[in-house]
Amino acid sequence: MNEKIEYLKSMGVDAETGIANMMDFETYDEMLNDFYNSIPEELSKIEGFKNSADMPNYAILVHAMKSNARSFGFMKLGDIAYAHEMASKANDLSYVNEHYNDFLSAVKEVQDIIVRYKSM
């Protein structure tokens, strides 16, 4: 357990906040797996809304991604998703398109961290 927590911290994850949000380490560990497994489907939906310029629904899903990321301590992804949420609520499709790769990179980084975490 400590090894996993130290690994998360070394990767810039606010593990203490995440564990506190989930009540305890065991719940955090289990819920993190659920979050990881949901990412591909959520990204597919997010990309679909982006590609169809459906900013209201895009905003809803990036808001959820932001909240989930922050709940687990992935603050960088949370901040990037928040910027996308605000831009989409302002119907700023150009911001969303110009910064979409930043969002994808942050998601990929979180996925990579979780894969390593799960292998420990």
Residue pairs with C-beta under 8 A, 6 or more apart in sequence:
1 25
3 120
4 29
4 117
4 120
5 15
5 19
5 25
7 116
7 117
7 120
8 15
8 18
8 73
8 113
8 117
9 15
11 113
12 75
12 76
13 72
13 73
13 74
13 75
13 113
14 73
14 75
15 73
16 73
17 73
18 28
18 32
18 71
18 72
18 73
18 74
19 25
19 28
19 73
21 28
21 71
21 72
21 73
22 28
22 31
22 71
22 72
28 72
31 72
32 72
32 114
32 117
33 118
35 68
35 72
35 114
36 111
36 114
36 115
36 118
39 107
39 110
39 111
42 61
42 64
42 65
43 104
43 107
45 61
46 58
46 61
46 62
46 65
48 54
49 55
49 57
49 58
49 61
50 58
50 96
50 97
50 100
53 93
55 88
55 89
55 91
55 92
55 93
55 96
56 88
58 84
58 88
58 96
59 85
59 88
59 89
62 81
62 84
62 85
62 88
62 103
63 81
63 85
65 77
65 81
65 107
66 77
66 78
66 81
66 82
66 85
67 78
69 75
69 77
69 78
69 81
69 110
70 78
74 110
74 113
76 106
76 109
77 106
77 107
77 109
77 110
80 99
80 102
80 103
80 106
81 103
81 106
83 95
83 99
84 95
84 96
84 99
84 100
84 103
87 95
87 96
87 99
88 96
